[in-house]
Amino acid sequence: MDLQKFCAKDSIRYAITNPFVRGGWRYATDGRVLVRVPAPLIPSDGINREQQPDVDAVLRGVDFAKCVEPMPPLRSDPHGEDKEEKCNCRMCADCDGTGGCVCPNCDNKHDCPTCDGLGRKGTVPDCNDCKGTNIVKTTRWKVQKIGAKYISCQFLSVIDSELKNVRYYDDKSPDAVLCFVADEGVQGVLMPITPNLVSPEDTEVDVK
């Protein structure tokens, strides 16, 4: 199992781009899914706890002993259509990317003179998001309903590839975290998607 795959690719608020150890457990999270494995012989990290998420609060009240229901298989078509969007790294600061400006004297609208009405200018070759192409490609993931919860296949695909013999607990609440366990002493929780944010075309039939 590769815990790194459960970590965030980048993070401004917390140090969660790598696994960390606390209280006899090794944790990995990206802020939406959290897993931990026993690590009784490894001392806790020296990272300031203010730089780590409050995992005790996240797991408070979670009873992993109730996780006995086998996790259903990942749906056969977990990916949606990828989409391409313009990256904000080239956004014109003078017009906020709108391409237009308002004359302070007559209130007439006109093309921004800085970007010639394009809303963007130049190139940013060192942009981490678009690598200078000005295009950001986003993988669109479909949703799978597990028990009462809508779960993104983005996370279910990692669980499916990295964990064995996964069992979960359905508390019948669509908003509470989905808790699960797996072989090697793995315990984890996963944030569901709010039902009213789920597109009908991205779901499948209920999985009992």
MARPA-43462 format. One record per atom (N, C-alpha, C): chain; x, y, z; residue number from 1; residue in three letters; atom name. Coordinates in steps of 0.1 Angstrom, whole numbers, plus 5000, padded with zeros to 4 digits. Layout:
% MARPA-43462
  cadena    c1    c2    c3  num  residuo  atomo
       A     X     Y     Z  NUM      ALA     CA
...
//
This chain:
% MARPA-43462
  cadena    c1    c2    c3  num  residuo  atomo
       A  5008  4988  5000    1      MET      N
       A  5000  5000  5000    1      MET     CA
       A  5009  5012  5000    1      MET      C
       A  5005  5022  4991    2      ASP      N
       A  5013  5034  4990    2      ASP     CA
       A  5005  5046  4996    2      ASP      C
       A  5008  5049  5009    3      LEU      N
       A  5001  5060  5016    3      LEU     CA
       A  5002  5073  5009    3      LEU      C
       A  5013  5075  5001    4      GLN      N
       A  5015  5088  4994    4      GLN     CA
       A  5003  5091  4985    4      GLN      C
       A  4997  5081  4980    5      LYS      N
       A  4986  5083  4970    5      LYS     CA
       A  4974  5089  4977    5      LYS      C
       A  4973  5089  4990    6      PHE      N
       A  4962  5095  4998    6      PHE     CA
       A  4965  5109  5002    6      PHE      C
       A  4977  5114  4999    7      CYS      N
       A  4982  5127  5003    7      CYS     CA
       A  4978  5138  4993    7      CYS      C
       A  4978  5150  4998    8      ALA      N
       A  4975  5161  4989    8      ALA     CA
       A  4987  5164  4980    8      ALA      C
       A  4985  5168  4967    9      LYS      N
       A  4996  5171  4958    9      LYS     CA
       A  5002  5184  4962    9      LYS      C
       A  4994  5193  4967   10      ASP      N
       A  4999  5206  4972   10      ASP     CA
       A  4989  5211  4983   10      ASP      C
       A  4995  5219  4992   11      SER      N
       A  4986  5224  5003   11      SER     CA
       A  4992  5236  5009   11      SER      C
       A  4984  5246  5011   12      ILE      N
       A  4988  5259  5017   12      ILE     CA
       A  4987  5259  5032   12      ILE      C
       A  4976  5254  5036   13      ARG      N
       A  4972  5255  5051   13      ARG     CA
       A  4979  5245  5059   13      ARG      C
       A  4979  5232  5055   14      TYR      N
       A  4985  5221  5063   14      TYR     CA
       A  4996  5214  5056   14      TYR      C
       A  5005  5207  5065   15      ALA      N
       A  5016  5199  5059   15      ALA     CA
       A  5010  5185  5057   15      ALA      C
       A  5003  5183  5045   16      ILE      N
       A  4997  5171  5043   16      ILE     CA
       A  5001  5165  5029   16      ILE      C
       A  5012  5170  5024   17      THR      N
       A  5017  5165  5011   17      THR     CA
       A  5025  5152  5013   17      THR      C
       A  5027  5148  5025   18      ASN      N
       A  5034  5135  5028   18      ASN     CA
       A  5027  5129  5041   18      ASN      C
       A  5029  5116  5042   19      PRO      N
       A  5023  5109  5054   19      PRO     CA
       A  5030  5115  5067   19      PRO      C
       A  5023  5114  5078   20      PHE      N
       A  5029  5118  5091   20      PHE     CA
       A  5025  5109  5102   20      PHE      C
       A  5033  5109  5112   21      VAL      N
       A  5030  5099  5124   21      VAL     CA
       A  5026  5107  5136   21      VAL      C
       A  5016  5102  5142   22      ARG      N
       A  5011  5108  5155   22      ARG     CA
       A  5004  5097  5163   22      ARG      C
       A  5009  5096  5176   23      GLY      N
       A  5002  5087  5185   23      GLY     CA
       A  5002  5073  5181   23      GLY      C
       A  5012  5067  5175   24      GLY      N
       A  5012  5053  5172   24      GLY     CA
       A  5005  5050  5159   24      GLY      C
       A  5001  5060  5151   25      TRP      N
       A  4995  5058  5138   25      TRP     CA
       A  5002  5066  5127   25      TRP      C
       A  5003  5061  5115   26      ARG      N
       A  5008  5068  5104   26      ARG     CA
       A  4996  5072  5095   26      ARG      C
       A  4995  5085  5093   27      TYR      N
       A  4984  5091  5086   27      TYR     CA
       A  4987  5096  5072   27      TYR      C
       A  4977  5096  5064   28      ALA      N
       A  4978  5103  5051   28      ALA     CA
       A  4964  5109  5047   28      ALA      C
       A  4964  5121  5043   29      THR      N
       A  4952  5127  5039   29      THR     CA
       A  4954  5138  5029   29      THR      C
       A  4944  5141  5022   30      ASP      N
       A  4944  5153  5013   30      ASP     CA
       A  4933  5163  5017   30      ASP      C
       A  4927  5161  5028   31      GLY      N
       A  4917  5169  5033   31      GLY     CA
       A  4903  5164  5030   31      GLY      C
       A  4902  5154  5022   32      ARG      N
       A  4888  5149  5019   32      ARG     CA
       A  4888  5134  5022   32      ARG      C
       A  4899  5127  5021   33      VAL      N
       A  4900  5113  5025   33      VAL     CA
       A  4911  5112  5035   33      VAL      C
       A  4910  5104  5045   34      LEU      N
       A  4920  5102  5055   34      LEU     CA
       A  4921  5088  5058   34      LEU      C
       A  4934  5083  5058   35      VAL      N
       A  4936  5069  5062   35      VAL     CA
       A  4948  5068  5072   35      VAL      C
       A  4948  5058  5080   36      ARG      N
       A  4958  5056  5089   36      ARG     CA
       A  4961  5041  5091   36      ARG      C
       A  4974  5038  5094   37      VAL      N
       A  4978  5024  5096   37      VAL     CA
       A  4986  5024  5109   37      VAL      C
       A  4986  5013  5117   38      PRO      N
       A  4993  5013  5129   38      PRO     CA
       A  5008  5015  5127   38      PRO      C
       A  5014  5023  5136   39      ALA      N
       A  5029  5025  5135   39      ALA     CA
       A  5034  5026  5150   39      ALA      C
       A  5032  5016  5158   40      PRO      N
       A  5035  5017  5172   40      PRO     CA
       A  5050  5019  5175   40      PRO      C
       A  5059  5016  5167   41      LEU      N
       A  5073  5017  5169   41      LEU     CA
       A  5079  5030  5163   41      LEU      C
       A  5071  5038  5157   42      ILE      N
       A  5076  5050  5150   42      ILE     CA
       A  5072  5062  5159   42      ILE      C
       A  5082  5070  5163   43      PRO      N
       A  5079  5082  5171   43      PRO     CA
       A  5071  5092  5163   43      PRO      C
       A  5063  5100  5170   44      SER      N
       A  5056  5111  5163   44      SER     CA
       A  5065  5121  5156   44      SER      C
       A  5060  5126  5145   45      ASP      N
       A  5068  5136  5138   45      ASP     CA
       A  5070  5149  5146   45      ASP      C
       A  5081  5155  5143   46      GLY      N
       A  5084  5168  5150   46      GLY     CA
       A  5077  5180  5145   46      GLY      C
       A  5068  5178  5135   47      ILE      N
       A  5061  5189  5128   47      ILE     CA
       A  5052  5195  5139   47      ILE      C
       A  5052  5209  5138   48      ASN      N
       A  5042  5216  5147   48      ASN     CA
       A  5028  5211  5144   48      ASN      C
       A  5021  5208  5155   49      ARG      N
       A  5007  5203  5153   49      ARG     CA
       A  4998  5213  5146   49      ARG      C
       A  5001  5226  5148   50      GLU      N
       A  4993  5236  5141   50      GLU     CA
       A  4994  5234  5126   50      GLU      C
       A  5005  5228  5121   51      GLN      N
       A  5006  5226  5107   51      GLN     CA
       A  5000  5213  5102   51      GLN      C
       A  4994  5205  5111   52      GLN      N
       A  4988  5193  5107   52      GLN     CA
       A  4973  5194  5110   52      GLN      C
       A  4965  5187  5103   53      PRO      N
       A  4950  5187  5105   53      PRO     CA
       A  4948  5180  5119   53      PRO      C
       A  4937  5184  5125   54      ASP      N
       A  4933  5178  5138   54      ASP     CA
       A  4926  5165  5135   54      ASP      C
       A  4934  5154  5134   55      VAL      N
       A  4929  5141  5130   55      VAL     CA
       A  4921  5135  5142   55      VAL      C
       A  4924  5139  5154   56      ASP      N
       A  4916  5134  5165   56      ASP     CA
       A  4901  5139  5164   56      ASP      C
       A  4900  5152  5160   57      ALA      N
       A  4886  5157  5159   57      ALA     CA
       A  4879  5151  5147   57      ALA      C
       A  4886  5148  5136   58      VAL      N
       A  4880  5142  5124   58      VAL     CA
       A  4875  5128  5128   58      VAL      C
       A  4882  5121  5136   59      LEU      N
       A  4878  5107  5139   59      LEU     CA
       A  4870  5105  5152   59      LEU      C
       A  4868  5116  5159   60      ARG      N
       A  4860  5116  5171   60      ARG     CA
       A  4846  5110  5169   60      ARG      C
       A  4843  5100  5176   61      GLY      N
       A  4829  5094  5175   61      GLY     CA
       A  4828  5083  5164   61      GLY      C
       A  4839  5081  5156   62      VAL      N
       A  4839  5071  5146   62      VAL     CA
       A  4841  5057  5152   62      VAL      C
       A  4833  5047  5150   63      ASP      N
       A  4834  5034  5155   63      ASP     CA
       A  4838  5024  5144   63      ASP      C
       A  4851  5022  5142   64      PHE      N
       A  4855  5013  5131   64      PHE     CA
       A  4851  4999  5133   64      PHE      C
       A  4847  4995  5145   65      ALA      N
       A  4843  4981  5147   65      ALA     CA
       A  4830  4978  5140   65      ALA      C
       A  4822  4988  5136   66      LYS      N
       A  4810  4987  5129   66      LYS     CA
       A  4812  4984  5114   66      LYS      C
       A  4824  4986  5109   67      CYS      N
       A  4827  4984  5095   67      CYS     CA
       A  4828  4970  5091   67      CYS      C
       A  4817  4964  5087   68      VAL      N
       A  4816  4950  5084   68      VAL     CA
       A  4811  4947  5070   68      VAL      C
       A  4805  4957  5064   69      GLU      N
       A  4799  4956  5051   69      GLU     CA
       A  4809  4956  5040   69      GLU      C
       A  4811  4946  5031   70      PRO      N
       A  4821  4947  5021   70      PRO     CA
       A  4819  4959  5011   70      PRO      C
       A  4829  4966  5008   71      MET      N
       A  4829  4977  4999   71      MET     CA
       A  4825  4972  4985   71      MET      C
       A  4815  4978  4979   72      PRO      N
       A  4811  4973  4966   72      PRO     CA
       A  4822  4977  4956   72      PRO      C
       A  4823  4969  4944   73      PRO      N
       A  4833  4972  4935   73      PRO     CA
       A  4832  4986  4928   73      PRO      C
       A  4843  4991  4924   74      LEU      N
       A  4843  5004  4917   74      LEU     CA
       A  4835  5003  4904   74      LEU      C
       A  4826  5013  4901   75      ARG      N
       A  4819  5012  4889   75      ARG     CA
       A  4828  5011  4877   75      ARG      C
       A  4823  5005  4866   76      SER      N
       A  4831  5002  4855   76      SER     CA
       A  4835  5014  4847   76      SER      C
       A  4828  5025  4849   77      ASP      N
       A  4831  5038  4841   77      ASP     CA
       A  4833  5049  4851   77      ASP      C
       A  4844  5049  4859   78      PRO      N
       A  4845  5060  4869   78      PRO     CA
       A  4849  5073  4864   78      PRO      C
       A  4854  5074  4851   79      HIS      N
       A  4858  5087  4846   79      HIS     CA
       A  4847  5094  4838   79      HIS      C
       A  4845  5107  4839   80      GLY      N
       A  4837  5114  4830   80      GLY     CA
       A  4845  5120  4819   80      GLY      C
       A  4840  5130  4812   81      GLU      N
       A  4848  5136  4801   81      GLU     CA
       A  4857  5146  4807   81      GLU      C
       A  4870  5145  4803   82      ASP      N
       A  4880  5155  4808   82      ASP     CA
       A  4876  5169  4802   82      ASP      C
       A  4879  5180  4809   83      LYS      N
       A  4876  5193  4804   83      LYS     CA
       A  4889  5202  4805   83      LYS      C
       A  4889  5211  4796   84      GLU      N
       A  4900  5221  4795   84      GLU     CA
       A  4895  5235  4798   84      GLU      C
       A  4903  5242  4807   85      GLU      N
       A  4900  5255  4810   85      GLU     CA
       A  4912  5264  4809   85      GLU      C
       A  4910  5277  4807   86      LYS      N
       A  4921  5286  4806   86      LYS     CA
       A  4927  5288  4820   86      LYS      C
       A  4940  5289  4821   87      CYS      N
       A  4946  5290  4834   87      CYS     CA
       A  4946  5305  4838   87      CYS      C
       A  4945  5308  4851   88      ASN      N
       A  4945  5322  4855   88      ASN     CA
       A  4958  5328  4856   88      ASN      C
       A  4969  5321  4853   89      CYS      N
       A  4982  5326  4855   89      CYS     CA
       A  4985  5338  4845   89      CYS      C
       A  4978  5338  4834   90      ARG      N
       A  4980  5349  4824   90      ARG     CA
       A  4969  5359  4825   90      ARG      C
       A  4961  5359  4835   91      MET      N
       A  4950  5369  4836   91      MET     CA
       A  4955  5383  4837   91      MET      C
       A  4950  5392  4829   92      CYS      N
       A  4954  5406  4830   92      CYS     CA
       A  4949  5412  4843   92      CYS      C
       A  4959  5417  4850   93      ALA      N
       A  4956  5423  4863   93      ALA     CA
       A  4948  5436  4862   93      ALA      C
       A  4950  5443  4851   94      ASP      N
       A  4944  5456  4849   94      ASP     CA
       A  4929  5456  4847   94      ASP      C
       A  4924  5445  4841   95      CYS      N
       A  4910  5443  4838   95      CYS     CA
       A  4904  5431  4845   95      CYS      C
       A  4912  5425  4853   96      ASP      N
       A  4907  5413  4861   96      ASP     CA
       A  4903  5402  4851   96      ASP      C
       A  4909  5401  4839   97      GLY      N
       A  4905  5391  4830   97      GLY     CA
       A  4893  5393  4822   97      GLY      C
       A  4886  5404  4824   98      THR      N
       A  4874  5406  4816   98      THR     CA
       A  4876  5411  4802   98      THR      C
       A  4888  5417  4800   99      GLY      N
       A  4891  5422  4787   99      GLY     CA
       A  4886  5436  4784   99      GLY      C
       A  4878  5441  4794  100      GLY      N
       A  4872  5455  4792  100      GLY     CA
       A  4875  5464  4803  100      GLY      C
       A  4875  5477  4800  101      CYS      N
       A  4877  5487  4811  101      CYS     CA
       A  4866  5498  4809  101      CYS      C
       A  4864  5506  4819  102      VAL      N
       A  4854  5517  4819  102      VAL     CA
       A  4862  5530  4820  102      VAL      C
       A  4859  5539  4811  103      CYS      N
       A  4866  5552  4811  103      CYS     CA
       A  4862  5559  4824  103      CYS      C
       A  4871  5564  4832  104      PRO      N
       A  4868  5571  4844  104      PRO     CA
       A  4861  5585  4842  104      PRO      C
       A  4863  5590  4829  105      ASN      N
       A  4858  5603  4826  105      ASN     CA
       A  4844  5603  4820  105      ASN      C
       A  4841  5593  4811  106      CYS      N
       A  4828  5593  4804  106      CYS     CA
       A  4820  5580  4807  106      CYS      C
       A  4826  5571  4815  107      ASP      N
       A  4819  5558  4818  107      ASP     CA
       A  4816  5549  4806  107      ASP      C
       A  4822  5552  4795  108      ASN      N
       A  4821  5543  4784  108      ASN     CA
       A  4830  5531  4785  108      ASN      C
       A  4825  5519  4780  109      LYS      N
       A  4833  5507  4781  109      LYS     CA
       A  4842  5506  4768  109      LYS      C
       A  4854  5501  4770  110      HIS      N
       A  4863  5499  4759  110      HIS     CA
       A  4873  5488  4762  110      HIS      C
       A  4879  5483  4752  111      ASP      N
       A  4889  5472  4754  111      ASP     CA
       A  4900  5477  4763  111      ASP      C
       A  4905  5468  4771  112      CYS      N
       A  4916  5471  4780  112      CYS     CA
       A  4928  5473  4772  112      CYS      C
       A  4935  5484  4774  113      PRO      N
       A  4947  5487  4765  113      PRO     CA
       A  4959  5479  4769  113      PRO      C
       A  4959  5473  4781  114      THR      N
       A  4970  5465  4785  114      THR     CA
       A  4970  5451  4778  114      THR      C
       A  4959  5445  4776  115      CYS      N
       A  4958  5432  4770  115      CYS     CA
       A  4950  5432  4756  115      CYS      C
       A  4947  5444  4751  116      ASP      N
       A  4940  5445  4739  116      ASP     CA
       A  4926  5438  4739  116      ASP      C
       A  4920  5438  4750  117      GLY      N
       A  4907  5432  4751  117      GLY     CA
       A  4906  5417  4753  117      GLY      C
       A  4918  5411  4754  118      LEU      N
       A  4919  5396  4755  118      LEU     CA
       A  4916  5391  4769  118      LEU      C
       A  4919  5399  4778  119      GLY      N
       A  4918  5395  4792  119      GLY     CA
       A  4930  5387  4797  119      GLY      C
       A  4940  5384  4788  120      ARG      N
       A  4952  5377  4791  120      ARG     CA
       A  4963  5383  4784  120      ARG      C
       A  4975  5380  4789  121      LYS      N
       A  4987  5386  4783  121      LYS     CA
       A  4999  5377  4786  121      LYS      C
       A  5009  5377  4777  122      GLY      N
       A  5021  5370  4779  122      GLY     CA
       A  5020  5355  4782  122      GLY      C
       A  5031  5350  4787  123      THR      N
       A  5031  5336  4791  123      THR     CA
       A  5038  5334  4804  123      THR      C
       A  5034  5324  4811  124      VAL      N
       A  5040  5321  4824  124      VAL     CA
       A  5046  5307  4824  124      VAL      C
       A  5058  5305  4818  125      PRO      N
       A  5063  5291  4816  125      PRO     CA
       A  5065  5283  4828  125      PRO      C
       A  5066  5290  4840  126      ASP      N
       A  5069  5283  4852  126      ASP     CA
       A  5056  5280  4860  126      ASP      C
       A  5045  5282  4854  127      CYS      N
       A  5032  5280  4861  127      CYS     CA
       A  5031  5265  4864  127      CYS      C
       A  5028  5261  4877  128      ASN      N
       A  5027  5247  4881  128      ASN     CA
       A  5014  5241  4875  128      ASN      C
       A  5004  5249  4872  129      ASP      N
       A  4992  5243  4868  129      ASP     CA
       A  4991  5240  4853  129      ASP      C
       A  4996  5250  4845  130      CYS      N
       A  4995  5248  4830  130      CYS     CA
       A  5008  5246  4823  130      CYS      C
       A  5020  5248  4830  131      LYS      N
       A  5033  5246  4825  131      LYS     CA
       A  5035  5255  4813  131      LYS      C
       A  5029  5267  4813  132      GLY      N
       A  5031  5277  4803  132      GLY     CA
       A  5022  5276  4791  132      GLY      C
       A  5013  5266  4791  133      THR      N
       A  5004  5264  4779  133      THR     CA
       A  4991  5272  4780  133      THR      C
       A  4988  5278  4792  134      ASN      N
       A  4976  5286  4795  134      ASN     CA
       A  4964  5277  4795  134      ASN      C
       A  4965  5264  4794  135      ILE      N
       A  4954  5255  4794  135      ILE     CA
       A  4956  5245  4806  135      ILE      C
       A  4946  5244  4814  136      VAL      N
       A  4946  5234  4825  136      VAL     CA
       A  4936  5223  4822  136      VAL      C
       A  4941  5211  4822  137      LYS      N
       A  4932  5199  4820  137      LYS     CA
       A  4928  5193  4833  137      LYS      C
       A  4915  5191  4834  138      THR      N
       A  4909  5186  4846  138      THR     CA
       A  4902  5172  4843  138      THR      C
       A  4906  5162  4851  139      THR      N
       A  4899  5149  4850  139      THR     CA
       A  4886  5150  4857  139      THR      C
       A  4876  5146  4850  140      ARG      N
       A  4862  5147  4856  140      ARG     CA
       A  4859  5133  4861  140      ARG      C
       A  4855  5131  4874  141      TRP      N
       A  4852  5118  4880  141      TRP     CA
       A  4837  5117  4882  141      TRP      C
       A  4832  5105  4880  142      LYS      N
       A  4818  5103  4882  142      LYS     CA
       A  4816  5100  4897  142      LYS      C
       A  4803  5097  4900  143      VAL      N
       A  4800  5095  4914  143      VAL     CA
       A  4793  5082  4916  143      VAL      C
       A  4796  5075  4927  144      GLN      N
       A  4790  5062  4930  144      GLN     CA
       A  4783  5063  4944  144      GLN      C
       A  4771  5058  4944  145      LYS      N
       A  4764  5058  4957  145      LYS     CA
       A  4767  5046  4965  145      LYS      C
       A  4772  5048  4977  146      ILE      N
       A  4775  5037  4986  146      ILE     CA
       A  4766  5039  4998  146      ILE      C
       A  4757  5030  5000  147      GLY      N
       A  4748  5032  5011  147      GLY     CA
       A  4740  5044  5009  147      GLY      C
       A  4740  5053  5019  148      ALA      N
       A  4732  5066  5017  148      ALA     CA
       A  4741  5077  5012  148      ALA      C
       A  4754  5075  5009  149      LYS      N
       A  4763  5085  5006  149      LYS     CA
       A  4767  5085  4991  149      LYS      C
       A  4769  5097  4985  150      TYR      N
       A  4775  5099  4972  150      TYR     CA
       A  4790  5101  4973  150      TYR      C
       A  4797  5092  4967  151      ILE      N
       A  4812  5093  4969  151      ILE     CA
       A  4818  5095  4955  151      ILE      C
       A  4828  5104  4954  152      SER      N
       A  4836  5106  4942  152      SER     CA
       A  4844  5094  4938  152      SER      C
       A  4843  5090  4926  153      CYS      N
       A  4852  5078  4921  153      CYS     CA
       A  4867  5082  4921  153      CYS      C
       A  4870  5094  4922  154      GLN      N
       A  4884  5098  4924  154      GLN     CA
       A  4890  5091  4936  154      GLN      C
       A  4883  5091  4947  155      PHE      N
       A  4889  5085  4959  155      PHE     CA
       A  4886  5070  4959  155      PHE      C
       A  4875  5066  4954  156      LEU      N
       A  4872  5052  4954  156      LEU     CA
       A  4882  5044  4945  156      LEU      C
       A  4887  5051  4935  157      SER      N
       A  4896  5044  4926  157      SER     CA
       A  4910  5041  4933  157      SER      C
       A  4914  5051  4942  158      VAL      N
       A  4926  5049  4950  158      VAL     CA
       A  4924  5038  4960  158      VAL      C
       A  4913  5038  4967  159      ILE      N
       A  4910  5028  4977  159      ILE     CA
       A  4909  5014  4970  159      ILE      C
       A  4903  5014  4958  160      ASP      N
       A  4902  5001  4951  160      ASP     CA
       A  4916  4996  4947  160      ASP      C
       A  4925  5005  4943  161      SER      N
       A  4938  5000  4938  161      SER     CA
       A  4948  4997  4950  161      SER      C
       A  4947  5004  4961  162      GLU      N
       A  4957  5003  4972  162      GLU     CA
       A  4953  4995  4984  162      GLU      C
       A  4940  4993  4986  163      LEU      N
       A  4936  4986  4998  163      LEU     CA
       A  4929  4972  4995  163      LEU      C
       A  4930  4963  5004  164      LYS      N
       A  4925  4950  5002  164      LYS     CA
       A  4914  4947  5013  164      LYS      C
       A  4904  4940  5009  165      ASN      N
       A  4894  4935  5018  165      ASN     CA
       A  4887  4947  5025  165      ASN      C
       A  4883  4957  5018  166      VAL      N
       A  4877  4969  5024  166      VAL     CA
       A  4863  4967  5029  166      VAL      C
       A  4860  4971  5041  167      ARG      N
       A  4847  4970  5047  167      ARG     CA
       A  4843  4984  5051  167      ARG      C
       A  4830  4987  5050  168      TYR      N
       A  4825  5000  5055  168      TYR     CA
       A  4813  4999  5064  168      TYR      C
       A  4809  5011  5069  169      TYR      N
       A  4797  5011  5078  169      TYR     CA
       A  4787  5022  5072  169      TYR      C
       A  4775  5018  5070  170      ASP      N
       A  4765  5027  5065  170      ASP     CA
       A  4756  5032  5076  170      ASP      C
       A  4758  5044  5080  171      ASP      N
       A  4751  5050  5091  171      ASP     CA
       A  4738  5056  5087  171      ASP      C
       A  4734  5055  5074  172      LYS      N
       A  4722  5060  5068  172      LYS     CA
       A  4721  5075  5066  172      LYS      C
       A  4732  5082  5069  173      SER      N
       A  4733  5096  5068  173      SER     CA
       A  4740  5100  5055  173      SER      C
       A  4734  5108  5046  174      PRO      N
       A  4741  5112  5034  174      PRO     CA
       A  4752  5122  5036  174      PRO      C
       A  4753  5128  5048  175      ASP      N
       A  4762  5139  5050  175      ASP     CA
       A  4774  5136  5059  175      ASP      C
       A  4772  5125  5067  176      ALA      N
       A  4783  5121  5076  176      ALA     CA
       A  4794  5114  5068  176      ALA      C
       A  4806  5114  5074  177      VAL      N
       A  4817  5107  5067  177      VAL     CA
       A  4815  5092  5065  177      VAL      C
       A  4820  5087  5054  178      LEU      N
       A  4820  5072  5052  178      LEU     CA
       A  4832  5066  5059  178      LEU      C
       A  4830  5058  5069  179      CYS      N
       A  4842  5051  5076  179      CYS     CA
       A  4844  5037  5070  179      CYS      C
       A  4857  5033  5069  180      PHE      N
       A  4860  5020  5064  180      PHE     CA
       A  4873  5015  5070  180      PHE      C
       A  4875  5002  5068  181      VAL      N
       A  4887  4995  5073  181      VAL     CA
       A  4891  4986  5062  181      VAL      C
       A  4904  4981  5063  182      ALA      N
       A  4909  4972  5053  182      ALA     CA
       A  4920  4964  5060  182      ALA      C
       A  4926  4955  5052  183      ASP      N
       A  4937  4946  5057  183      ASP     CA
       A  4949  4955  5061  183      ASP      C
       A  4958  4949  5069  184      GLU      N
       A  4970  4956  5074  184      GLU     CA
       A  4966  4967  5085  184      GLU      C
       A  4954  4965  5091  185      GLY      N
       A  4950  4974  5101  185      GLY     CA
       A  4946  4988  5097  185      GLY      C
       A  4943  4990  5084  186      VAL      N
       A  4940  5003  5078  186      VAL     CA
       A  4926  5007  5083  186      VAL      C
       A  4925  5020  5087  187      GLN      N
       A  4913  5026  5091  187      GLN     CA
       A  4912  5039  5083  187      GLN      C
       A  4900  5043  5079  188      GLY      N
       A  4899  5056  5072  188      GLY     CA
       A  4885  5062  5072  188      GLY      C
       A  4884  5074  5068  189      VAL      N
       A  4871  5081  5066  189      VAL     CA
       A  4872  5089  5053  189      VAL      C
       A  4860  5091  5047  190      LEU      N
       A  4859  5097  5034  190      LEU     CA
       A  4848  5107  5034  190      LEU      C
       A  4850  5119  5029  191      MET      N
       A  4839  5129  5029  191      MET     CA
       A  4830  5126  5017  191      MET      C
       A  4817  5126  5019  192      PRO      N
       A  4808  5124  5008  192      PRO     CA
       A  4805  5137  5001  192      PRO      C
       A  4798  5136  4990  193      ILE      N
       A  4794  5148  4983  193      ILE     CA
       A  4780  5151  4987  193      ILE      C
       A  4777  5164  4989  194      THR      N
       A  4763  5168  4993  194      THR     CA
       A  4754  5164  4982  194      THR      C
       A  4743  5157  4985  195      PRO      N
       A  4734  5152  4975  195      PRO     CA
       A  4729  5162  4965  195      PRO      C
       A  4726  5175  4969  196      ASN      N
       A  4721  5184  4960  196      ASN     CA
       A  4732  5190  4950  196      ASN      C
       A  4744  5186  4952  197      LEU      N
       A  4755  5190  4943  197      LEU     CA
       A  4758  5179  4933  197      LEU      C
       A  4751  5167  4934  198      VAL      N
       A  4754  5156  4925  198      VAL     CA
       A  4746  5157  4912  198      VAL      C
       A  4752  5156  4901  199      SER      N
       A  4745  5156  4888  199      SER     CA
       A  4739  5142  4885  199      SER      C
       A  4727  5141  4881  200      PRO      N
       A  4721  5128  4879  200      PRO     CA
       A  4728  5120  4869  200      PRO      C
       A  4734  5126  4858  201      GLU      N
       A  4741  5119  4848  201      GLU     CA
       A  4754  5113  4853  201      GLU      C
       A  4759  5117  4864  202      ASP      N
       A  4772  5112  4869  202      ASP     CA
       A  4770  5101  4880  202      ASP      C
       A  4757  5097  4883  203      THR      N
       A  4755  5087  4893  203      THR     CA
       A  4751  5074  4886  203      THR      C
       A  4751  5064  4895  204      GLU      N
       A  4746  5051  4890  204      GLU     CA
       A  4735  5046  4899  204      GLU      C
       A  4730  5034  4896  205      VAL      N
       A  4719  5029  4905  205      VAL     CA
       A  4725  5027  4919  205      VAL      C
       A  4716  5027  4929  206      ASP      N
       A  4720  5026  4943  206      ASP     CA
       A  4728  5013  4945  206      ASP      C
       A  4739  5013  4952  207      VAL      N
       A  4746  5001  4956  207      VAL     CA
       A  4743  4998  4970  207      VAL      C
       A  4737  4987  4973  208      LYS      N
       A  4733  4983  4986  208      LYS     CA
       A  4746  4978  4994  208      LYS      C
//
